């Protein structure tokens, strides 16, 4: 029997498959991250990802409500 290393732990992500960036705020309308945050997500330390995810709900207020209405 060969000892195989355990597969990597999946990376938790706030992505909800709604990928549209609001030009005014610079935030994704689905997850509220910026493009650089999205691009660098896998390279962040787990603690940094968790801290950023805790901050995301407060970012919703930076997007005009009418822009979010189309997503329910």
trRosetta pair geometry for C-beta under 8 A, 3 or more apart (Angstrom, degrees):
i j d omega theta_ij theta_ji phi_ij phi_ji
11 41 7.2 123 146 140 140 99
11 42 6.0 -125 -37 -115 175 71
11 46 8.0 -141 -131 -102 79 83
11 49 7.2 -133 -171 -126 97 172
12 49 6.6 140 72 134 90 132
12 50 7.7 51 71 -82 133 75
12 53 7.3 -27 121 -59 114 160
13 31 7.8 -37 160 -129 84 152
13 41 6.4 50 -116 170 104 146
13 49 7.9 -67 -94 -167 53 127
14 31 4.3 126 111 -153 101 110
14 32 7.4 -51 128 44 145 86
14 33 6.8 141 65 -33 123 114
14 53 5.4 171 -54 -123 117 94
14 56 5.6 112 -134 -26 171 178
15 19 7.8 0 -149 -73 102 94
15 30 6.9 37 -155 117 53 125
15 31 5.3 -47 -96 -61 40 145
15 38 7.9 92 -84 -131 107 100
16 30 4.5 -153 57 179 98 108
16 31 6.0 166 7 -68 87 83
17 30 6.9 -152 65 -159 28 158
18 28 7.5 131 99 162 77 99
18 29 6.0 -86 133 93 113 88
18 30 3.0 157 71 -86 93 120
18 31 7.6 160 61 -25 86 72
18 71 5.9 50 -147 -125 159 133
19 28 6.4 -45 -135 -147 52 118
19 30 6.2 -47 -65 13 37 138
20 28 6.9 114 65 -156 40 66
20 29 4.7 -15 76 25 95 120
20 30 7.0 104 30 -21 74 95
21 26 6.8 -10 -179 -162 108 35
21 27 7.0 178 -148 97 72 20
21 28 5.5 -47 -93 -91 68 56
21 29 7.3 -164 -101 -14 17 80
21 35 6.2 -5 -99 -59 152 99
22 25 4.7 25 95 39 123 95
22 26 6.9 -49 80 2 76 15
22 27 5.5 1 40 60 109 70
22 28 7.7 161 3 -119 81 7
22 29 5.6 109 -43 -65 98 90
22 63 5.4 171 -22 -122 171 107
22 67 5.9 63 -111 162 123 157
23 26 7.5 22 -161 -73 23 50
24 63 7.6 125 76 -126 109 62
24 64 7.1 24 72 -8 155 107
25 59 7.9 128 165 175 136 95
25 62 4.6 120 -137 134 133 102
25 63 5.2 -88 2 -83 155 71
26 34 5.4 7 140 -123 102 96
26 35 7.4 -89 -177 0 86 90
27 32 5.0 -6 -178 -150 126 51
27 33 6.8 134 -149 63 76 15
27 34 6.3 -60 -99 -78 56 59
27 59 5.8 169 -122 157 154 124
27 62 6.2 101 -5 88 144 120
27 63 6.0 -105 67 -61 124 112
28 31 4.9 13 87 47 130 79
28 32 6.2 -85 63 -30 78 13
28 33 5.3 8 17 52 118 67
28 34 7.6 -160 -15 -87 83 13
28 35 7.8 127 -54 -69 94 56
28 38 6.6 92 -41 -60 137 134
29 63 6.6 138 -114 -151 73 159
29 67 6.4 -122 -116 144 122 104
29 68 6.4 -175 -161 -99 97 69
29 71 6.4 167 145 -30 111 146
30 71 7.2 -170 -94 -135 68 156
31 38 7.6 118 71 -91 134 104
31 56 6.6 -49 167 -156 68 142
32 56 4.5 133 77 -164 124 88
32 57 7.5 159 33 -77 163 19
32 59 4.0 135 179 85 126 126
32 60 6.0 -72 -88 -67 138 62
32 62 7.9 112 -148 47 103 110
32 63 7.6 -121 -109 -17 88 127
33 37 4.1 -128 -174 92 106 126
33 38 5.0 133 107 -57 127 82
33 41 7.6 15 -176 -76 166 114
33 52 7.4 47 -109 160 104 123
33 56 6.8 -37 -61 -111 74 114
34 37 4.7 96 53 6 76 104
34 38 7.1 -140 94 -5 39 87
35 38 5.6 -54 -146 36 33 112
35 39 6.2 30 158 -18 67 108
36 39 5.7 -55 -141 40 32 110
36 40 6.0 7 166 0 67 115
37 40 6.4 -70 -139 50 24 94
37 41 6.5 58 155 -69 61 82
37 52 6.6 172 -154 -167 128 148
38 41 5.9 -20 -157 -30 29 116
40 43 5.0 -66 -169 48 75 112
40 44 6.2 88 133 -43 90 91
41 44 6.0 -49 -157 11 32 113
41 49 6.8 74 -162 -111 76 110
44 48 4.3 -124 -178 89 106 120
44 49 4.8 133 101 -57 126 84
44 52 7.3 -31 180 2 166 139
45 48 4.6 91 57 5 81 105
45 49 7.2 -149 92 -6 41 84
46 49 5.6 -53 -149 35 35 112
46 50 6.3 34 154 -19 67 105
47 50 5.7 -52 -146 37 32 112
47 51 6.4 33 154 -20 64 105
48 51 5.7 -52 -146 36 32 112
48 52 6.3 31 155 -17 64 107
49 52 5.8 -59 -149 39 30 110
49 53 6.2 31 154 -21 66 107
50 53 5.7 -53 -145 35 30 111
50 54 6.6 34 154 -22 62 103
51 54 5.8 -54 -154 31 31 113
51 55 6.8 27 150 -17 62 108
52 55 5.6 -60 -154 36 36 112
52 56 6.7 55 149 -45 66 94
53 56 5.6 -32 -151 1 38 121
55 58 6.1 -65 -173 39 55 111
55 59 6.8 59 139 -33 80 104
56 59 5.5 -54 -156 21 42 117
56 60 7.9 62 152 -37 65 82
57 60 6.1 -26 -172 -8 46 114
58 61 6.7 -39 178 16 52 109
59 62 5.3 -42 -172 19 63 119
59 63 7.7 50 142 -14 75 97
60 63 6.2 -65 -167 33 45 104
60 68 7.2 47 -164 -89 95 158
63 67 5.4 -105 169 72 101 127
63 68 5.8 101 113 -46 122 108
64 67 5.0 89 72 -1 84 106
64 68 7.7 -174 94 -3 47 87
65 68 5.7 -65 -153 41 41 106
65 69 6.3 58 151 -45 72 96
66 69 5.5 -32 -147 5 38 123
67 70 7.4 -51 179 15 35 103
68 71 5.8 -63 -170 39 58 108
69 72 7.8 58 -176 -68 39 16
